[in-house]
Amino acid sequence: MNLDNSIKKKIQTAVTIALITAGIIPAAKAEVNDANVNNPSGTTIDQGLGTKAVDLDNGGTYTISNAGTISAETSQNVVYGINVDSSTTISELTNSASGTISAFTVSTSNRIGKGINGAGDSPITTLTNEGTISGRGRQRGGFGIQAVIGSFDNSG
């Protein structure tokens, strides 16, 4: 059977996407905006050109499952691994044993790094952590978690 190059390319693309989605092939992803997150082991979500790796701020309700890395590292003033605000809710956030959620400012003149940031009107209903959650600011400090949480189970 002879397939032309355009069909081969489409098949390769479809198979690659399926393998990345299933977590079989690790991949780096840029910022996630207003979407559920399923980040498998071996993959990284970073802040791209912004200051937030995961930014949830449209008033919806989301779930986050992380076994990989969610990380924001930049020289901006305030940096977030996961940011939730504007009456948005995370119904369930699970960070497994292999998961890392972090935010670091990388310049001495910059201020705050928050691994998970939630505004007062944007709660996290259930947070289960078996991994690492951290934040570091070079000037004012860092926070692993600064959020309103309904139920928190931490063994990480």
N, C-alpha and C positions, 0 to 999 in steps of 0.2 A: 504494500500500500504506500503510495507516494503522497505526502502532504506538502503543500506549499508552505513557505516560511511564515506567512501571516497566521496560518492556522496553528503551526507549531508554537509560535510565540504566544498566541492566546491560550493554548493548553498549558504551556510552561507558566504563564502568569497565574492562571487559575489554580494550578497545583501549588505554586509557591504561596499564594494567598491562603489557601486551605491549610497548608503546613504551618504557616506563621500563626494563623488564627487558633489552630489546635495546640500551639505551644511547642511543636516539634522542632521548628526552626526558630532560634532566637532572633530578635530584631530590636532595633532602637526606634522609638516613636517620639515624635515631638509632642508638644503640649496637647493635652486632651481638654476640650472645651465643652461643657454641658452635655456629657454623655456618661453612661454606665462604663465602668472600667473593669476589665478582666485582664490583668497583667501577669502572664505566666512566668515561671522561673526561667532565668536566662535572658529576660527582656528588660529594657530600660525605657521609661518615659521620662523625658527631661523637659526643661522649660522652653526649648527652642530659642527664639529671639526675645522672649518675654521674661517675666519674673515668677511664673507659676507653672509647675509641671501639670497639675490637674486643677482646672478652674471651673467651679460649679457656681453659677450666679444668675440663673434665669427663672428662679422660683419653682423649679421642678423637684422631683424626688429621685434620688439615684442610689445605686449600690456600687461598692468598690471591693474588688477581690484582688489582693496583691501577693504574689509569690516571687516577684522579681524586684526591680528597683524603680522607685518613683523619686526623682531627685531634681532639685533646682540648685544650681551653683552659678552665681553671677556676681558682678561687681555693682549691682543695683542696690539701693538703700534697704529695701524690704523684699525678702525672697520667701516663697512658699513652696513646699512639696505638694500639699493639697490645700486648696483654699475653697471655702464654702461660705457664701454670703447672699444677700438680697433675698431673704426668706426662702432659701433653697435648703433642702433636707437631704442628708445621707441616711437612708433607713438602715443600712448595714455596711460597715466597713470591717473587712477582715484582712489582717496582715499576717501571713503564715510565717512559719519558722525561718524560711529562706527569704522572707520579704524585708526590704529596707525602704523606709520613707524618710527623706532628709531634705534639709534646706540649709545652705551655707552662703554667707556673704564672703567674698574672696578678697576684698580690699580693706585695709585697715581703717579707712574713713567711712565705711558703710556699716549700717546699723543692725538690722534684725533678721534672723533666719528662723522660720517656723516650719517644722516638719508638717504639722497639721494645724491649720488655722480655721476657726469657725466663728463667725460673727454671732452676737447674742440672739438674733432672730433666725439663725440657721443651725439647728441642732443636728447632732449625730445621734440617732436613736440607739444603735448598738455598735460598740467598738470592741472587736476581739483582736488582741495583739499577742502573737507568739514570736515576732521578729524584732526588728530594731526601728525605733522612731526617734529622730533627733533633729535638732536645729542649732545653728551657731551663727551669732552675729559678731562682727569684729569690733563694734563700738558699743552698742547698748545691750547686747546679750542675745541669747537664743532660747527657743522653746521647742521641746519635742511636740507637745500638744497644748494648744490654747483654744479650747472649744467647750460648748455646752454638750454634755454627753449623758444620755439616759441610762445606759447600762454599759459597764466597762469591765472586760475580763482581760487581765494582763498577765501573761506568763513569759513575756519576752525580756 
